[in-house]
Amino acid sequence: MSEWLISLEGTPQGHQTALMLALFAAFLHAVFGALQKGRFDPWVTRAAIDLWLVILSAPLLFLVPWPEPHMWPIFAGAVVIHLTYKVLQAMAYTRGAYTVVYPVVRGTGPLFAVIGAGLVFGESFTGLQWSGLAILLIGIFGLAVYNLVFLEGQRDTLVPALGLALLTGLMVAIYTTYDAYGIRATADPFTFLAWFFFLGSLDFPLLFLARPLRRRLEGVAVRPLMKRGVTGALVAFGSFGAVMLATRLDKVGEAAVLRETSTVFAAFIGWLVLRETVGPRRIALMALIALGAVIVELGG
């Protein structure tokens, strides 16, 4: 499968495959975000997901080629970057409503990711693509503002939540660009994915060995938490794995923008699962997000 995937790089078929992978990642990422914001403390949920990621990815290490020597510093950098991202995201979700925090995180990410892809990989957007990105960002931040205006709870922690959401969005751009560099630096992309999921998921389970975080486990129903953890781990494999493969096959900036249609999926999940209200204005804003993504794709 690795050889087939590598053969698609830089081809029209590779471009189409990257498009489908990015949209698939968008849907799964919205599900992943909702899992962290649902029944359990976001810190506890993330630890459960990461624990299962370690368990499930460990056997995969024996099925992929051994990483080249130059990959170990790259893995170390990925661990630090993703730990920072996960801590900021957990802090933001603890303080703010999902439908307010999530659009800000996802809206900040693609703008910085496009800039990062230009600096690191020499990618460039056409004028039409920049207009599509602008429309998408208007829709995303408009959705955040609308949710903010009609927010019923957690207003006392809203300012720090929004600040943390902006920082988290910056980390999304950093890890998107860095991971794209990492998955292109090894001969076999699945080598990067297997070791990324294993090494990058050790941190939160280990953090919960510390007493302050261990207290968050008091009174938690273990069985439902483990069920959510394994579900989240499987979703993470699909979401993060798909977008990383998309950045290997095609432009990093386009994959980053298309993934942010996850905001549309997140709004529907917030409505269907978390019982959050969705009205005509929010539907119009979601349509803007989708329209912007289509323009970015067609304008390339």
QUILINDA-V171849 format. One record per helix or strand. SS is the DSSP state (~ for helix, > for strand). FROM is the first residue (numbers start at 1). TO is the last residue. If there is no record, write none. Layout:
ss=<SS/SS>
from=<FROM/FROM>
to=<TO/TO>
//
This chain:
ss=<~/~/~/~/~/~/~/~/~/~/~/~/~/~>
from=<2/12/42/71/98/127/155/189/202/211/222/252/262/280>
to=<7/37/62/95/121/149/184/199/207/217/249/259/272/298>
//
